[in-house]
Amino acid sequence: MYFEFSPSGRYLLITRHVWDVSDPAAPHAVWTCPEDDHAFGQHLAFRWGTFLPNERHVLIAQDAQLQVWDFLSREKDKSKAKELSIHLLPDNQWVMINHTTRHWTASNLAGQFLRLKYVNASGETEWPTPTLFQDRTGFKPNPKKVGFESLK
């Protein structure tokens, strides 16, 4: 288990949960990471988190990805509070997706790990390509619109 206080000391992050501890007599839960926890087992169950300096965002590391969440978001659907995710792939390859700007970027050779055969809803086998991903999600490749700028 990992825990950390925010820079002001108002919030306490315990792995995937944020508590408001400004009143020590009445601490209360503020946020729980809504993303399902997928990895299990002694070596797979790595969980870690930290506050970003703005004290509005937390970085959660789990399941071979880093996620930046706006834990104070007013979104009713808390899963929409995920602003950025970085997926760590074999051979030091990576993909970064900005869920706010709906843009993505990847290392040069990441595509070899992203093309996975699967069966779609109509029962057909597909090998998704970046173009297919863009067509279905509306996310566009643009490295200049993927970074941390939206988190300021």
C-alpha angles and dihedrals in degrees: 000000000000127000136179138169120232117249092265094043092238096112133046120204114205106186099290101357132080121207128191104228098170088117105046090196092058114028113175137189115258104175144000121197104257094203111104116252106238109171120081136172135064097291100028100050096083112153127171138155142179139181120251113230093258089067090223099085132056128199112221121191117200141130096016093305140094118220129193113208132187096221092183093055117138091216112130088213099061091195087072089064089077104105105172137016129186116197116204113214134186120283093029093293122142147180124211120198125188106205092189099054092029093230132125141190135186143190115271096261100035092104092074089065097039098058102087123165113237140159114250127217092274092054097254122134114239139183101207118219129196088258091054089048091051093048093051100040105027090232112140131204109248119139092194092061098044103068132095094279092106091057096064 
